[in-house]
């Protein structure tokens, strides 16, 4: 299921570009336009989360009166989950979180969402960029989102299952029947789709990263 594409506002051009940032939402194969790199990185997180099915940028124009003037609030994203829940999301740098004008917008956003049973969320750069997460996610989006034959995924997963936990380098040695390219595509795909688990926040995703079989498998 996809959200109907209605954009309340166009993102203004910056330095001769049509949009400040564009990022592909891999699940739906569409481009999401963003006003900041923080918004761009948030879209990547949503793409990585299996319970998120769609996202629309600049989805709403919410009029409100503040200091005797009519103003408009444009939340950053509308997000749809597999369960059918709807989030209206505002992205803010931590240092601007408690700006007076922004505090008013948060109230307006929550009141609007309450009318429809939606959830209003404020997400900061600290939540979006913890540790090495975005650096590791970039690797997974580049390599882990590629199609890999099930037989290769199965070989890597079954080998890991024998040992339960080991480094990627060790697992590479256990899967010596596979070519390097096939192995790394398979291991990154398994991580990206959360079939196996690794700490993506406190450590870089390299050969020394420790992977393990999750309970769901």
N, C-alpha and C positions, 0 to 999 in steps of 0.2 A: 504494500500500500504506500502511496506517495502523497505528500502534501501538495495541494494545488499551488502552482507557482504564481503568486501575486506579490509583487515587490512594492512596498509603500513609498520607497524613495530610492533614487539612483545614487550610487556611491560616486562622489565627485572625483574627477580626474586629478592625478598628482604628477607633476613634472612631465607632462606630455603623454602620460600613459592613460589608457581608457579607464582603468581601475587600479586602485592602490595595490591590491593583492588578489590573486586568483589561486584557488587550490582545488584540485579534483577531489570530489567525493566518490571514492572508488565503488561504493556499493550501488550507486545509481548512475555512475559514469557521467555526472554533470559537474560543471564548474561552479564553485561557490565564490562569490565576490566578497572581499573583506576590506575593512577600513584600516586595519592594523595587523602587524605580524602576530600579535596575541590572539586576535580572532582567527587568523589562519591556523595557528597551532591548535586552537580549540577544535576546529573542524577536523583536524587529523585525529584528535582523541576520540571524537564522536565516531569517526570512521572505524576506529580500532575496537570500539565497544560493540559486542554482538547484539545487545538489546536495542540499539538505535537503528532505525530503518530509513529515516529521511531527515533532511534539514532544508530550511529556506531562509535566505538572508533578507534583512530589512523587510520583515513580513507585515508590520503594522504601523499605522499612524494613529496615535492616541492623543486626541486634543485634551487640554486641561487648562485651568485658569490659575495663575500664580502671580501674586502682586498686581492684581487687576489687569493682567494681560493674558490674552489667549496664546497658548504655546502648544507645540506638538512634540510628542515623545516618540522616538523611533527605536524600539528594542532591536538588538543585533540579530537574533535568530529565533526561529520557531523550530522545535525539534519534536519528532514523532517517534515513540518507542513501539516495540513489538506488541506490548500490551494495550496499545491505543492511547497511552498517556501523552499529553501535550505539555511541553515546557516552553515558556518564553524566557529567553536568556539574554542577560546584559553582561557584556565583558568589560571589565574595568581594571586598569593598573592599580596596584595596591595603594599607591600614593594619592590617587584621585578618588578612592573609595568613599570617603566621607566629605567630599565637596558638597556644599549646601545645595546647589542645583541638582546634583546627582541624587541626594537623599530624597528630594521631592519626587524625582522620576521613579525611584524605587517604590514609593508609596503608590504613585499612579499606576505603575506596572502591576503591583500586587492586587490593587482594587479591581483593575481590568480583568486580570486572570481569575479572580474569585467569581466573577459573573459566569464563567464558562467551566469552572471546575478544573482549570489548568494550574500548573505549578509555575511560579515565578522564581527564577534562579539568577543570582549574581555570582559571577565567576571571575576570579582575579588571576593575574599572571603567576602568582605564587602557587596556585592550584594547577595551573596549566603547564608550568615549567619546573617541576621538581627534579633536582639532581640531573641525571643523565637521560631522563625519560625522552625528551624531544629528540635528542641526538640518536638514541637507540630506535625510536619510532621511525625516524627517517630511513634507517637501514632496513627495517622491517617492511615499510611501505614500498621501498625500491625492490627488495628481493623476496619478501615473504608473501606478497600479493600476486605473484606469478603462478600460473597453472602448473601443477606438478602431478605426474601420474600417480594414481593411488598406490601402485605396487611399491614405488620408491618411498612414499610417505610411510607405508606399512613397515618396510624394512627398517627405517630409521627409528620409528616408534617402538617396534618390537625389540630392537637392540637396546634402546634406552630402558624399556620395561624390565629387561633382564637385570639391569644394574640399579634401577630406580633413580639414582642420582649420579651425575658425573659431569665433567667439563665438556664443552663442545669439542675441544681437541681430542680428548679421550674417546668420545663417541665417534669422532671421525675415524680413529684407528679401528674401532670395532666394526665399522661399516666399510671395510677396505674393498669390498666388491663394487662399490659405487665410485664413479668419477667425481672429482672435486665439485664440479659445477652442479651435478645432480644432488650430491649430498647437501651442499649449502643451500640450494633452493628448497630442498625438503625440510631441513631443520628450521630455516627461517619461516617457511610456510606453517609448520606446526606451531611455532611460537606465535606468529601473527594471528592465527585462528584459535589460539589459546587451548590447543590440544596438549601441549606441554608447557611447563612454566619456568620462568627465569626472572631474576630480579632486574627490572629495567630502570630502576630509579637510582640505586646507590652505586652501581657498577656499569662500566661500559660493556656493550654487547660485543665481545671478542672471543677468541679461542679459549680464554681462561674462564669465561662465564659458565656458571654451574646451572645445568638444566635438570628438571625432574619431571616425573609423571604425575599428573594431577589426579585428584580423586574422581573427577568426572569420567575419566577414561577407564 
